[in-house]
Amino acid sequence: MNGHRAASVHKKLRHQHRRMLVRKLSESPAFHVNVLGGGIAGLCTTRYLLKYSKDCKVTLIDKEPDLALSSPKPITSYDEQVSSRPHRSIPSRRNGNVLCPSLTVPWTSKSMWKEVAEPAIRGAFGRRPAAAGMPSVSFDWPTLVKDRRFWSFAAHFMLQKFAFGRQDHQCNRSILEYNMRCLDDREDDLIQGIEYGRFAQGTLSIDGTVAQMDSSGDVDLFCRQLIGSMRTAYGDRLDVVAGEEVETLHSRNGVICGATTKATDSSDRRLRTGDAFVVALGNASYPLCNAMGVACPVYPAKGHLVTVASEIDRSHNLTLHDDGGGGFGYAAPMAFRDNQGRRCYRLSGFVDFELHVDINHRRVNALVNACRKYLPDLEVVDASCCHRPVSADDRPLIGPTKVPNLFLCTGLGSRGWSIGCASGSILASQILDIEPEIDAAPFLPSRFRPSI
Ligand SMILES: Cc1cc2nc3c(=O)[nH]c(=O)nc-3n(C[C@H](O)[C@H](O)[C@H](O)COP(=O)(O)OP(=O)(O)OC[C@H]3O[C@@H](n4cnc5c(N)ncnc54)[C@H](O)[C@@H]3O)c2cc1C
């Protein structure tokens, strides 16, 4: 979609939406939003809706029964964090721990031949990568060729890269920097009250320079405490529904009138109704949107995670690279120490287009060996993997859709933790018809065509 068309679609949507919102607010004091998905995207959208409007009530729905689990005292060790709530390969519960405003360049702006296209083509013909070592991106072709969603994703990627992508939108800088302002907002007592293990002072790059604005922090600690703090701050304006899986959306007269959910521990089904619906389901966003004819080219891109402990204290995030200087991951120092008093670090990296969550030990070893250059004494604590919800142009999908009361906050990709608050704030502003604090145009879902 070219810039002019995107702008006019957005204008029309805003007009429809404003009429709906004004009518609703004049009829009833409470505007009820159902936020589907309690990861960082859904939680932050909920938070800013409740912050920006006292007339707004939110029902937050997630399939995980332990979503709302909150501990009366703060978590003080990594062992306690791990044993008190499993990560279940949900990226908002365990990820690379890097807050990375320096990671601005989306995939569509990179050349990508060496990193993606060449390994993909060689892999498709059963051949090994040309370069020594292993490619940082891999493709499970036998599964991918049968997956219609992958081809839709690939087609959207090509269109954004070569035809419709706007030059002035080829950057994630604005949303990344805005997110750090949200996290550091001294006047936001609720966010300032969350202890999420913010630790690193910058990221050490391969060339020895330090990206000063970067930091590290634990997304799981942030999400857990955010729910608890919102309950205290907003009382019965927030209803957290844990253990209900959203199955379908229903529309009547062109608007969403409800969502059917199924209890995860029984066969009970419910119809959840409300004035507006936000899809923030990470990789599970696509099927719901697709059924509504709304384009949502978000695909799971698997990454590996390793937690290690070391006697060595580093205060920077470290860039992990192979012998040829090719970067493929990060090591982020955590605020936690292990039970022997050693500093914990979270290593993360690689992109594999494969749908299972089996651990590839070659990937784990590559991360560990690259990290040994900085921390020779490291010991592995645990290893896991999960999928990033990556959009076809590697920029988040935030905003209204062609269905007037259906909104998206998804496709946060490999920066979801680094743009979570900003994404929630932008979407809440759009839903409540307030001017967002940064230009929201680059992130509008209408840049993607539903017909592909
Ligand atoms: C290996 C790896 C490393 C990463 N490292 C970093 C990093 O260092 N820095 C950074 O900024 N970002 C990082 N990310 C990205 C970041 O973690 C994600 O972008 C972010 O967590 C996505 O959040 P989300 O809320 O959109 O989705 P999710 O975290 O997937 O949350 C979706 C929620 O929806 C729920 N759900 C799903 N389906 C249903 C359904 N049908 N009904 C009800 N509920 C449902 C799930 O239970 C979940 O709680 C990393 C990601 C990976 C995979």
The ligand as an SDF file (V2000), in Angstrom:
LIG
                    3D

 53 58  0  0  0  0  0  0  0  0999 V2000
   14.6850  -16.2130   21.6900 C   0  0  0  0  0  0  0  0  0  0  0  0
   14.0790  -14.8530   21.8630 C   0  0  0  0  0  0  0  0  0  0  0  0
   14.8240  -13.8230   22.4070 C   0  0  0  0  0  0  0  0  0  0  0  0
   14.2870  -12.5490   22.5270 C   0  0  0  0  0  0  0  0  0  0  0  0
   15.0300  -11.5650   23.0850 N   0  0  0  0  0  0  0  0  0  0  0  0
   14.5400  -10.3180   23.1790 C   0  0  0  0  0  0  0  0  0  0  0  0
   15.3250   -9.2910   23.7440 C   0  0  0  0  0  0  0  0  0  0  0  0
   16.4170   -9.5200   24.2400 O   0  0  0  0  0  0  0  0  0  0  0  0
   14.8150   -8.0360   23.7410 N   0  0  0  0  0  0  0  0  0  0  0  0
   13.5980   -7.7550   23.2260 C   0  0  0  0  0  0  0  0  0  0  0  0
   13.2170   -6.6020   23.2060 O   0  0  0  0  0  0  0  0  0  0  0  0
   12.8160   -8.7240   22.7230 N   0  0  0  0  0  0  0  0  0  0  0  0
   13.2540   -9.9920   22.6870 C   0  0  0  0  0  0  0  0  0  0  0  0
   12.5020  -10.9800   22.1620 N   0  0  0  0  0  0  0  0  0  0  0  0
   11.1780  -10.6460   21.6230 C   0  0  0  0  0  0  0  0  0  0  0  0
   10.0950  -10.5360   22.6780 C   0  0  0  0  0  0  0  0  0  0  0  0
   10.2820  -11.4610   23.7000 O   0  0  0  0  0  0  0  0  0  0  0  0
    8.7370  -10.7500   21.9890 C   0  0  0  0  0  0  0  0  0  0  0  0
    8.6160   -9.8840   20.8920 O   0  0  0  0  0  0  0  0  0  0  0  0
    7.5960  -10.4390   22.9180 C   0  0  0  0  0  0  0  0  0  0  0  0
    7.6860  -11.1730   24.0930 O   0  0  0  0  0  0  0  0  0  0  0  0
    6.2600  -10.7310   22.2300 C   0  0  0  0  0  0  0  0  0  0  0  0
    5.2550  -10.3830   23.1220 O   0  0  0  0  0  0  0  0  0  0  0  0
    3.7270  -10.5840   22.7460 P   0  0  0  0  0  0  0  0  0  0  0  0
    2.9430  -10.1440   23.9180 O   0  0  0  0  0  0  0  0  0  0  0  0
    3.4410   -9.9660   21.4320 O   0  0  0  0  0  0  0  0  0  0  0  0
    3.5550  -12.1550   22.5150 O   0  0  0  0  0  0  0  0  0  0  0  0
    3.6990  -13.3770   23.5380 P   0  0  0  0  0  0  0  0  0  0  0  0
    4.8080  -13.1640   24.4860 O   0  0  0  0  0  0  0  0  0  0  0  0
    3.7330  -14.6040   22.6990 O   0  0  0  0  0  0  0  0  0  0  0  0
    2.3520  -13.3470   24.3650 O   0  0  0  0  0  0  0  0  0  0  0  0
    1.1500  -13.7960   23.8070 C   0  0  0  0  0  0  0  0  0  0  0  0
    0.2410  -14.1910   24.9460 C   0  0  0  0  0  0  0  0  0  0  0  0
   -0.9790  -14.6540   24.3520 O   0  0  0  0  0  0  0  0  0  0  0  0
   -1.3690  -15.8560   24.9820 C   0  0  0  0  0  0  0  0  0  0  0  0
   -2.1420  -16.6260   23.9970 N   0  0  0  0  0  0  0  0  0  0  0  0
   -1.6930  -17.1790   22.8560 C   0  0  0  0  0  0  0  0  0  0  0  0
   -2.7190  -17.7560   22.1900 N   0  0  0  0  0  0  0  0  0  0  0  0
   -3.8270  -17.5420   22.9360 C   0  0  0  0  0  0  0  0  0  0  0  0
   -5.2100  -17.8410   22.7410 C   0  0  0  0  0  0  0  0  0  0  0  0
   -5.6580  -18.4780   21.6570 N   0  0  0  0  0  0  0  0  0  0  0  0
   -6.0740  -17.4440   23.6990 N   0  0  0  0  0  0  0  0  0  0  0  0
   -5.6450  -16.7680   24.8110 C   0  0  0  0  0  0  0  0  0  0  0  0
   -4.3620  -16.4660   25.0280 N   0  0  0  0  0  0  0  0  0  0  0  0
   -3.4650  -16.8350   24.0850 C   0  0  0  0  0  0  0  0  0  0  0  0
   -0.0930  -16.5320   25.4200 C   0  0  0  0  0  0  0  0  0  0  0  0
   -0.3350  -17.3890   26.5230 O   0  0  0  0  0  0  0  0  0  0  0  0
    0.7840  -15.3320   25.7940 C   0  0  0  0  0  0  0  0  0  0  0  0
    0.6590  -15.0000   27.1510 O   0  0  0  0  0  0  0  0  0  0  0  0
   12.9760  -12.2910   22.0780 C   0  0  0  0  0  0  0  0  0  0  0  0
   12.2060  -13.3360   21.5700 C   0  0  0  0  0  0  0  0  0  0  0  0
   12.7490  -14.6120   21.4680 C   0  0  0  0  0  0  0  0  0  0  0  0
   11.9050  -15.7120   20.9400 C   0  0  0  0  0  0  0  0  0  0  0  0
  1  2  1  0
  2  3  1  0
  2 52  2  0
  3  4  2  0
  4  5  1  0
  4 50  1  0
  5  6  2  0
  6  7  1  0
  6 13  1  0
  7  8  2  0
  7  9  1  0
  9 10  1  0
 10 11  2  0
 10 12  1  0
 12 13  2  0
 13 14  1  0
 14 15  1  0
 14 50  1  0
 15 16  1  0
 16 17  1  0
 16 18  1  0
 18 19  1  0
 18 20  1  0
 20 21  1  0
 20 22  1  0
 22 23  1  0
 23 24  1  0
 24 25  2  0
 24 26  1  0
 24 27  1  0
 27 28  1  0
 28 29  2  0
 28 30  1  0
 28 31  1  0
 31 32  1  0
 32 33  1  0
 33 34  1  0
 33 48  1  0
 34 35  1  0
 35 36  1  0
 35 46  1  0
 36 37  1  0
 36 45  1  0
 37 38  2  0
 38 39  1  0
 39 40  1  0
 39 45  2  0
 40 41  1  0
 40 42  2  0
 42 43  1  0
 43 44  2  0
 44 45  1  0
 46 47  1  0
 46 48  1  0
 48 49  1  0
 50 51  2  0
 51 52  1  0
 52 53  1  0
M  END
$$$$
